[in-house]
Amino acid sequence: MKLDDLVKSVATGSDLSTVKARALIDHVFGSIGDALARGEEVSLPGFGKFFSKATDARTGRNPRTGEPMQIAASTKAVFSPGKALKDKLPVAKSRS
């Protein structure tokens, strides 16, 4: 699903125009991004939670040359699905 598909789905399901649905979606995801930037966790019961996670600097390898290179420390946005969302997902087939 792409953003336009999500906008159409929200607009149809809520009797909003596509312009208002797009503004709503932009505001929701903007608010989540702002909260993560402040170091806050965003919890959506039944769906999951978004949080930021710091990673330490480390030594990696350049995939082309194999030479060691330093990878800087960073902060990543992480999503952890809630139980209700996990239960909606199909069971993975085993690889035999």
Backbone as a chain_set.jsonl record, in Angstrom:
{"seq": "MKLDDLVKSVATGSDLSTVKARALIDHVFGSIGDALARGEEVSLPGFGKFFSKATDARTGRNPRTGEPMQIAASTKAVFSPGKALKDKLPVAKSRS", "coords": {"N": [[0.851, -1.173, 0.0], [0.594, 2.137, -0.885], [1.162, 5.645, -0.105], [-0.862, 7.214, -1.367], [-2.858, 5.279, -1.67], [-3.442, 4.747, 0.996], [-4.417, 7.248, 1.783], [-6.757, 7.395, 0.186], [-8.169, 5.232, 1.281], [-8.561, 6.062, 3.957], [-10.027, 8.4, 3.495], [-12.337, 7.384, 2.25], [-13.322, 5.666, 4.253], [-13.971, 7.402, 6.283], [-15.547, 9.485, 5.453], [-14.228, 11.804, 4.642], [-12.725, 14.368, 2.621], [-10.25, 13.724, 0.098], [-8.193, 15.531, 0.297], [-8.395, 16.488, 2.942], [-8.053, 14.075, 4.286], [-5.427, 13.455, 3.56], [-4.082, 15.586, 4.784], [-4.633, 14.959, 7.433], [-3.321, 12.458, 7.747], [-0.678, 13.25, 7.199], [-0.302, 14.935, 9.4], [-0.577, 13.146, 11.58], [1.598, 11.328, 11.174], [3.655, 13.184, 11.182], [3.494, 14.108, 13.806], [4.188, 11.769, 15.185], [6.842, 11.498, 14.306], [7.927, 13.878, 15.378], [7.645, 13.375, 18.138], [9.351, 11.169, 18.425], [11.757, 12.397, 17.781], [12.074, 13.95, 20.018], [12.735, 12.038, 21.79], [10.726, 10.553, 22.876], [8.397, 7.854, 23.43], [5.952, 6.419, 21.332], [2.953, 5.03, 21.807], [0.564, 2.885, 20.518], [-2.101, 1.327, 21.383], [-3.006, -1.998, 20.611], [-1.929, -1.829, 18.12], [0.882, -1.132, 18.064], [4.162, 0.077, 19.013], [6.215, 2.959, 18.611], [9.584, 3.851, 18.873], [12.712, 5.424, 19.722], [16.075, 4.408, 19.164], [19.34, 4.265, 20.241], [22.388, 3.687, 18.546], [25.65, 2.423, 18.869], [28.899, 3.67, 17.837], [30.792, 1.854, 15.436], [33.037, -0.541, 13.949], [32.989, -1.375, 10.596], [32.836, -3.036, 7.39], [33.827, -2.053, 4.158], [31.761, -2.883, 1.554], [32.603, -3.161, -1.104], [35.428, -3.08, -1.211], [36.313, -4.396, 1.029], [37.761, -3.217, 2.95], [38.334, -2.055, 6.303], [36.073, 0.195, 7.936], [34.903, 3.084, 9.684], [31.815, 3.269, 11.267], [29.513, 5.647, 12.093], [27.997, 6.574, 15.243], [24.474, 6.474, 15.752], [20.964, 7.389, 15.804], [18.08, 5.495, 15.656], [14.793, 5.067, 14.298], [12.403, 2.909, 15.557], [9.998, 0.312, 15.2], [7.743, -1.598, 17.014], [5.608, -4.187, 16.726], [2.307, -4.634, 18.118], [0.489, -7.155, 20.016], [-2.116, -7.592, 18.932], [-1.797, -6.753, 16.281], [0.204, -8.529, 15.43], [-1.243, -10.883, 15.592], [-2.967, -10.601, 13.445], [-1.418, -11.074, 11.244], [-0.422, -13.424, 8.715], [0.504, -16.84, 9.353], [3.84, -17.765, 9.103], [5.222, -19.828, 6.594], [7.07, -22.774, 7.028], [10.477, -23.262, 6.137], [11.5, -25.849, 4.47]], "CA": [[0.0, 0.0, 0.0], [1.329, 3.393, -0.965], [0.526, 6.753, 0.598], [-2.116, 7.574, -2.038], [-3.837, 4.247, -1.34], [-3.828, 4.978, 2.388], [-5.251, 8.461, 1.787], [-8.062, 7.033, -0.359], [-8.83, 4.361, 2.249], [-8.997, 6.888, 5.089], [-11.071, 9.302, 3.005], [-13.551, 6.595, 2.029], [-13.803, 5.12, 5.518], [-14.325, 8.427, 7.269], [-16.308, 10.55, 4.786], [-13.407, 12.999, 4.491], [-12.193, 14.556, 1.275], [-8.878, 13.213, 0.025], [-7.295, 16.607, 0.762], [-8.425, 16.477, 4.413], [-7.461, 12.815, 4.73], [-3.978, 13.6, 3.382], [-3.616, 16.487, 5.842], [-4.72, 14.211, 8.682], [-2.238, 11.47, 7.751], [0.579, 14.001, 7.332], [-0.214, 15.434, 10.775], [-0.353, 12.01, 12.471], [2.973, 10.847, 11.047], [4.525, 14.269, 11.622], [3.481, 14.096, 15.273], [4.986, 10.618, 15.613], [8.242, 11.862, 14.07], [8.325, 14.899, 16.353], [7.779, 12.726, 19.447], [10.581, 10.368, 18.39], [12.887, 13.331, 17.8], [12.208, 14.396, 21.416], [13.108, 10.886, 22.601], [9.526, 9.969, 23.477], [7.836, 6.633, 22.85], [4.562, 6.578, 20.889], [2.301, 3.738, 21.972], [-0.771, 2.789, 19.93], [-2.594, 0.03, 21.841], [-3.59, -2.832, 19.584], [-1.159, -1.704, 16.885], [2.297, -1.268, 18.379], [4.787, 1.299, 19.52], [7.369, 3.531, 17.944], [10.531, 4.419, 19.824], [14.028, 5.66, 19.134], [17.102, 3.551, 19.745], [20.696, 4.728, 19.923], [23.361, 2.656, 18.2], [27.028, 2.862, 19.114], [29.831, 3.673, 16.709], [31.393, 0.535, 15.296], [33.855, -0.745, 12.762], [32.373, -2.259, 9.615], [33.674, -3.28, 6.211], [33.357, -1.544, 2.879], [31.395, -4.078, 0.807], [33.332, -3.254, -2.379], [36.867, -3.311, -1.072], [36.611, -5.208, 2.203], [38.545, -2.41, 3.885], [37.601, -1.628, 7.503], [35.655, 1.599, 7.957], [34.207, 3.453, 10.909], [30.402, 3.613, 11.113], [29.218, 6.585, 13.172], [26.855, 6.325, 16.117], [23.264, 7.099, 15.222], [19.705, 7.09, 16.464], [17.162, 4.912, 14.682], [13.38, 4.928, 14.643], [12.089, 1.489, 15.618], [8.596, -0.022, 15.422], [7.521, -2.911, 17.592], [4.179, -4.454, 16.582], [1.582, -5.135, 19.273], [-0.042, -8.508, 19.876], [-3.266, -7.615, 18.022], [-1.274, -6.67, 14.913], [0.884, -9.796, 15.146], [-2.269, -11.911, 15.403], [-3.57, -10.408, 12.125], [-0.493, -11.495, 10.206], [-0.49, -14.865, 8.441], [1.566, -17.666, 9.901], [4.889, -18.008, 8.113], [5.437, -21.229, 6.211], [8.424, -23.202, 7.355], [11.358, -23.518, 4.988], [12.031, -27.217, 4.603]], "C": [[0.892, 1.23, 0.0], [0.534, 4.484, -0.268], [-0.804, 7.137, -0.044], [-3.218, 6.557, -1.744], [-4.346, 4.423, 0.088], [-4.748, 6.184, 2.495], [-6.653, 8.125, 1.287], [-8.848, 6.167, 0.622], [-9.364, 5.153, 3.437], [-10.136, 7.804, 4.666], [-12.394, 8.555, 2.836], [-14.156, 6.119, 3.345], [-14.267, 6.146, 6.518], [-15.115, 9.586, 6.692], [-15.549, 11.876, 4.773], [-13.027, 13.142, 3.023], [-10.766, 14.02, 1.271], [-7.875, 14.266, 0.507], [-7.233, 16.612, 2.288], [-7.813, 15.199, 4.964], [-5.944, 12.881, 4.631], [-3.399, 14.493, 4.471], [-3.61, 15.771, 7.195], [-3.568, 13.214, 8.801], [-0.888, 12.154, 7.913], [0.775, 14.476, 8.768], [0.084, 14.289, 11.751], [1.106, 11.558, 12.393], [3.988, 11.933, 11.416], [4.627, 14.325, 13.135], [4.286, 12.928, 15.824], [6.465, 10.927, 15.441], [8.752, 12.885, 15.065], [8.541, 14.289, 17.736], [9.056, 11.891, 19.498], [11.815, 11.264, 18.456], [13.133, 13.866, 19.211], [12.605, 13.244, 22.338], [11.931, 10.214, 23.282], [9.125, 8.694, 22.742], [6.387, 6.925, 22.465], [3.926, 5.201, 20.906], [0.884, 3.808, 21.422], [-1.327, 1.415, 20.289], [-3.312, -0.729, 20.721], [-2.835, -2.772, 18.259], [0.323, -1.912, 17.151], [2.85, 0.013, 18.947], [6.003, 1.664, 18.696], [8.287, 4.07, 19.033], [11.854, 4.626, 19.116], [15.048, 4.824, 19.885], [18.468, 4.04, 19.285], [21.573, 3.528, 19.574], [24.76, 3.24, 18.383], [27.823, 2.899, 17.813], [30.476, 2.298, 16.648], [32.245, 0.498, 14.036], [33.141, -1.739, 11.859], [33.339, -2.482, 8.464], [33.023, -2.67, 4.983], [33.024, -2.759, 2.022], [32.137, -4.245, -0.521], [34.773, -3.688, -2.198], [37.225, -4.243, 0.077], [37.42, -4.462, 3.245], [37.707, -2.064, 5.116], [37.232, -0.15, 7.398], [34.867, 1.855, 9.23], [32.773, 3.854, 10.577], [30.017, 4.443, 12.331], [28.032, 6.112, 14.015], [25.642, 7.035, 15.527], [22.071, 6.751, 16.09], [18.736, 6.626, 15.401], [15.741, 4.944, 15.209], [13.044, 3.449, 14.536], [10.586, 1.325, 15.847], [8.516, -1.432, 15.962], [6.02, -3.195, 17.519], [3.573, -5.004, 17.867], [0.998, -6.508, 18.976], [-1.198, -8.564, 18.888], [-2.81, -7.547, 16.564], [-0.584, -7.972, 14.524], [-0.132, -10.891, 14.854], [-2.958, -11.796, 14.044], [-2.713, -10.96, 11.0], [-0.589, -12.993, 9.969], [0.704, -15.59, 9.059], [2.571, -17.954, 8.794], [5.018, -19.487, 7.835], [6.873, -21.588, 6.52], [9.194, -23.509, 6.076], [11.975, -24.892, 5.171], [12.897, -27.597, 3.444]], "O": [[1.827, 1.338, 0.793], [-0.619, 4.281, 0.113], [-1.782, 7.364, 0.668], [-4.381, 6.93, -1.586], [-5.538, 4.268, 0.353], [-5.746, 6.147, 3.215], [-7.638, 8.53, 1.904], [-10.055, 6.346, 0.778], [-10.495, 4.936, 3.872], [-11.108, 7.965, 5.403], [-13.446, 9.05, 3.24], [-15.373, 6.167, 3.525], [-14.902, 5.793, 7.512], [-15.334, 10.581, 7.384], [-16.152, 12.944, 4.88], [-13.01, 12.164, 2.277], [-10.148, 13.879, 2.326], [-6.83, 13.924, 1.061], [-6.152, 16.726, 2.868], [-7.132, 15.227, 5.989], [-5.247, 12.411, 5.529], [-2.341, 14.192, 5.022], [-2.697, 15.954, 8.0], [-2.916, 13.138, 9.842], [-0.045, 11.689, 8.68], [1.886, 14.427, 9.295], [0.909, 14.446, 12.651], [1.772, 11.419, 13.419], [5.07, 11.62, 11.913], [5.703, 14.558, 13.687], [4.991, 13.077, 16.822], [7.263, 10.647, 16.337], [9.881, 12.779, 15.545], [9.498, 14.635, 18.429], [9.765, 11.903, 20.504], [12.8, 10.925, 19.112], [14.265, 14.198, 19.562], [12.792, 13.449, 23.537], [12.121, 9.388, 24.175], [9.474, 8.493, 21.579], [5.677, 7.609, 23.202], [4.298, 4.318, 20.134], [0.1, 4.676, 21.806], [-1.062, 0.439, 19.586], [-4.119, -0.161, 19.985], [-3.082, -3.587, 17.371], [0.952, -2.772, 16.534], [2.105, 0.921, 19.316], [6.714, 0.809, 18.167], [7.824, 4.674, 20.001], [12.089, 4.073, 18.042], [14.906, 4.564, 21.08], [18.716, 4.205, 18.09], [21.506, 2.486, 20.225], [25.004, 4.408, 18.084], [27.471, 2.252, 16.827], [30.683, 1.653, 17.675], [32.177, 1.384, 13.183], [32.737, -2.815, 12.302], [34.521, -2.153, 8.56], [31.809, -2.764, 4.799], [33.898, -3.591, 1.777], [32.28, -5.366, -1.007], [35.28, -4.543, -2.924], [38.314, -4.817, 0.099], [37.732, -5.007, 4.303], [36.509, -1.809, 4.997], [37.983, 0.651, 6.843], [34.243, 0.948, 9.781], [32.547, 4.688, 9.7], [30.176, 3.997, 13.467], [27.184, 5.351, 13.551], [25.774, 8.074, 14.881], [22.162, 5.922, 16.996], [18.58, 7.274, 14.366], [15.511, 4.86, 16.415], [13.364, 2.808, 13.535], [9.975, 2.095, 16.589], [9.143, -2.35, 15.433], [5.236, -2.515, 18.18], [4.223, -5.738, 18.611], [1.01, -6.968, 17.834], [-1.263, -9.489, 18.079], [-3.383, -8.217, 15.705], [-0.768, -8.464, 13.411], [0.083, -11.728, 13.977], [-3.481, -12.788, 13.537], [-3.221, -11.279, 9.925], [-0.812, -13.756, 10.909], [1.772, -15.008, 9.256], [2.198, -18.339, 7.686], [4.931, -20.307, 8.749], [7.784, -20.792, 6.295], [8.63, -23.953, 5.076], [12.897, -25.054, 5.971], [13.42, -28.71, 3.403]]}, "num_chains": 1, "name": "protein.A"}
